[in-house]
């Protein structure tokens, strides 16, 4: 939590014209993390499909 407080203090000390750049960077970081999670999901899909696409799996989920 100390880092968050320090970030807020640093942002508060910046001139207003820098805030847009800071916001852009925060959005970039969030998008990058989301992209990594999505990439992992797609890479895993083929491997997990071997278990998911089976008669046993279909039978287990048939009542839902």
C-alpha positions in Angstrom: 0.0 0.0 0.0 3.0 2.3 0.5 3.7 2.2 -3.3 0.1 3.3 -4.0 0.4 6.2 -1.6 3.7 7.3 -3.1 2.2 7.1 -6.6 -0.7 9.3 -5.6 1.7 11.8 -4.0 3.9 11.8 -7.1 0.9 12.3 -9.4 -0.4 15.1 -7.3 2.9 16.8 -7.6 2.9 16.7 -11.4 1.8 19.6 -13.6 -1.7 19.1 -15.1 -0.3 18.7 -18.6 1.5 15.5 -17.6 -1.7 13.7 -16.3 -2.8 12.6 -19.8 0.5 10.9 -20.3 0.3 9.1 -16.9 -3.2 8.0 -17.7 -2.1 6.7 -21.1 0.7 4.7 -19.4 -1.7 3.2 -16.9 -4.0 2.1 -19.7 -1.0 0.6 -21.6 0.0 -1.4 -18.5 -3.6 -2.7 -18.0 -3.9 -3.6 -21.7 -0.6 -5.4 -21.7 -1.6 -7.5 -18.6 -5.0 -8.3 -20.2 -3.2 -9.3 -23.5 -0.8 -11.6 -21.6 -3.7 -13.4 -19.9 -5.6 -13.7 -23.2 -2.5 -15.1 -24.9 -2.1 -17.7 -22.2 -5.7 -18.7 -22.6 -5.4 -19.2 -26.3 -2.2 -21.1 -26.0 -3.7 -23.4 -23.4 -6.8 -24.1 -25.5 -5.4 -26.8 -27.7 -3.9 -28.7 -24.8 -7.1 -28.5 -22.7 -9.3 -29.4 -25.6 -7.9 -33.0 -25.4 -9.6 -33.3 -22.0 -12.7 -31.2 -22.8 -13.6 -32.8 -26.2 -14.2 -36.3 -24.9 -17.2 -38.5 -24.5 -16.5 -38.7 -20.8 -16.5 -34.9 -20.4 -19.7 -34.6 -22.5 -21.4 -37.2 -20.2 -20.3 -35.3 -17.1 -21.8 -32.1 -18.3 -24.9 -33.5 -20.0 -27.3 -32.7 -17.2 -26.4 -29.0 -17.1 
